[in-house]
Amino acid sequence: MRFGVVGCGGAGADFADAVVDLPGGRIEAMYDPDPARLRAYSARVAGRPATSVAEVVEDPLVEAVYIATPHHELAPVAVSALEAGKHVLVEKPAALSTAELEALDAAARRAGRTVGVMYVLRHDPAVLAARNLVADGALGEVRQARIQTVIDKPDDYWVAWRADRATAGGGVLLMNSAHQLDMVRFITGLEYASVVAEVSPSEGVEHWAGAVYRMTGGAIVTLTASARSSGARLQERVELEGENGRLELGGARDFVDVHLRSPHAALPAGKWTRLEVGRRSLYRAAVADFVEAVPRDRSPAASTAEARAALAAVTGAYAAAENGVRIALA
């Protein structure tokens, strides 16, 4: 598949590495408003630097456009690519509102093109192992999940567009916790039904937040988030509890720890079992999945439906914090 790229920053670099490993994959054209970054990216992928977004999306050699812009530009660029007849692979959150996502969906339907969203944890071996355990009934009915998004972002991460609610859409919840909220939904198969929350006051975006979600079926999800936790590392964790046991996915994510009340298949009861699952390049897996989905006319692992659910969970938390009430999500 021949790609165009809009946005040549860090995520775009990961995407470039993934395309290099893709049989028949190539980046034809690319655009970034930073001329130095654009030149470096073009030299890296041996592709043609463009002078505008329009030049990339209208390039007849480009079959699909990968979009890694500031958040407020994601949906408008995606719509323009779809209107030019291109498939779209867009970084999360894909949009800042459900209205933007609906416009993106409508453009995809009119064009008959595929849209994928980069919720890459859906390709993580530990996440897939946890999903299989839950689906197989190892934990019994899921009753609770705990999400910990504790990280230490450098000061220069929060400059320019990331520090402005109008362009970023939010802080640690949207930038980081959205991935884990999507992960819990993916693993459990449950939907977020309501939320109460508090977020840190800020002149820009929030750096600290806490939320409690109720999922369909009655499961409770508690979330604690910090983007400025001094010295934090490998502290993005998810724990799931069911009637028959619990599992933990730590920050390293190359294993899953399981503790059951009664045995299930080869898993014993009454002791911790570590399932080593290894690691893989999540960008390579996500790009390969998208390329396979397009000719088969199937949804990628994360479509706009998944983006909508994650975005609703985050924006619902913002609304709950602002109004001091529980917000219904489903």
C-alpha positions, 0 to 999 in steps of 0.5 A: 500500500502506498501511503501519504503522511500528514504529520512527521513527528514522533508518532510519524516516525514510528509509522515510518518504521512500520511501513518499511517492514511492510511488504510492498509498503511505501510512503509516497508523499509527506507534509509537516509545517516544520520544514526541517522535520519535513526534510529529515522525514523525507530523507528517512523514507525516500519519499517526496516532501509536499508543500501542503496537506492538500498536495498529499491527500490529492496525490494520485499515487497515494492510496491511504493517508496516515494522519498524526497532526495536533488533535484539533486537526485530525478529523478535518484532515481525515475528512479531506483525505476521504473526500479525495478518495483515500483510505485513512489511518489516523492517530487517536483520538481521531476527533475532539467531539462525537460530531466530528466523528460523525462527520468523519463517518459520513465522509467514509461512507460517501467515499466507500473508504476505510478508516482506522484509528491508532489505538495500538494497545489492541495489538499488545500480546499481554492485552490479547492474552487478557482478553482471551482469559476473560472471554474463556471465563477464567475470571468469571464475571468481571466485577471491577477494573482499576486503571492507573495512568501514572507517568512523568511527562517532561516539561517540553511535552506540554508546550504549544498545542498540547498545553491548550484545551482548544487544540489538544482537547484535554490533558492526561485523560485524553492523551494517555488514559484514553488508551487504557480506557479502550483497553479495558473495553476491549478486554472485557467486551463491556461498555461504559455506562456512566462516570463521576470524576474530578480533574485538576484545575489548570489554565490549560489542560489537566495533569491530574484526574480521578474517575469512577465509571460504571460499565454495562453489567454493573462492573466498576472501573476506577481510574487515577491519572497523573502526567506529572508524577516525579520519577514515575516509570512503568506505572501504567497498570490495569487490574481486572477482578472477577468472581473467580479471580484477578489479573494484572497487566503491569507497565512492562506489558510483556507478561500477565499475572493471574490469581484464581480462586478455583482452577481454570484449564491449566491455571492453578488456584490459590497462587499467582501465575505469570504468563510470559507473552513477549512484546511486539511492535504495536505500530507494525501490528496496527499498520499491518492490520489496517492494510489487511482490512482494506481489501477485505472490506472489514473494520480494522482492530480500532475503527471510528466506533472504538474511537467514539467509545473512548472519546465519550468516556473521556469527555464524559469525565470532563463533563462530570467534573465540570458539573459535579454530577454523574454523566450517563454515557450509554 
